[in-house]
Amino acid sequence: MRFRMEGPTVITLDDKRTVYGPGQLTWQDGEIVSLGPENSDPAPVDQLIRVGDAYLLPGLLNGHNHAAMTLLRGVADDSPLFEWLHDHIFPLEAKLTAEDVYTGTLLACAEMIHTGTVGFADMYFHAEQVARAVEQAGLRAWIARGITGDAQSGQPRLDESLEFATEWRGHPRITPMLGPHAPYTVSFDLLQRVAAAAQECDLGIHIHLAESPQEMAELAQRQTTPFALAHRAGLFSSRILIAHGTHVSASDVDYLVGMRGGIITCPVSNAKLGNGILPYSMLREAGITVGLGTDGPASTNSLDMFLEMKAMAWLQKLAGRHPETFRAEEALIAATTATASVLGHAGGQLAVGRPADFIVVGRRSAHLTPEHDAVANLVYAAQGKDVRYTVVDGHILMAEGIITAFDEQAVILEAESRAKMLTS
Ligand SMILES: [Zn+2]
């Protein structure tokens, strides 16, 4: 089947930042086959969708998530990270069943599809249930089973991760990764084993590093930093997705130069937990790729990447004490091409031969009028609920605000009752 969307302003985010307004995009078998000004492709299609008053742009990529934590949204908000984790979240997570993780992830997928996210990197347990929900929802995902413990207690979790990777490797939309949680929850010898397994099995690594001041203080007592420790364990020998990296110092940058992967900043989570602001300008100058993510919905409360783009811009401008420290386009790039680059994925920009992963954002609304600058409108004024279409791998997962892949209302009811059972 060949599809075409005709009429919206097409923002490609390609290297020349080409914009076609009004434009068209044609796709077949999950790939973009032509794009350009309106009526630029005379070849017939099986389905033509006319969309006026809208922007068509690459789908957003959420580079760091714990999707099933939707069921814990709003639990013990406003407490510090370590207290929140150890006293509230870990005891509840111990009660989560496989079906809870499946339902929580599907609920997250509904929220992501509505707000224009086409793929996400996830770290959680019951990874096979995360994959089951993602497969049903039609999104793309980079899934890691969270690994914690020491060489003895953590080995079964590493074994499970490798079994999961063997089972899902080669799936068109799901990429397995290894997910050692953080240097404060994984012993050094287990980190070394994960690094060796990642190299042997050619898997990427997803890890939290330098998220909070407490973590930095703990590692300082061991005369090291999270980056030095990760380097010593061998984690940088594979593709690595570093969630947060908030407290990266100038001397740590040496570990990052030339790495495969990059940092995923989660500004809303970092602000809400009072953890700090990523030194983005320093990383930009060093040529380190910085993508964007929400973190889990229990710490961020929202999976809306439009909110995340605003937060990234606000915090960077605040940190730099100057509005020119950070431009709107940088937030949009972080949420698309930069996150794709961290993941080693061909998405994040629109061009012939690239994946047909895109969204359509309606612009005929009071808060997007007038349009002096499309990118500024998308980053500073648009909201996730403005998304009208979400297309992944050529499949239309949402059309005019209606999710087509699954019964969203049934998932909401199921999630509601499971969340109540969990906390009762
Ligand atoms: Zn996280």
Boltz pocket constraint, residues with backbone or C-beta under 6 A from the ligand:
constraints:
  - pocket:
      binder: B
      contacts: [[A, 64], [A, 65], [A, 66], [A, 208], [A, 243], [A, 295], [A, 296]]
      max_distance: 6.0
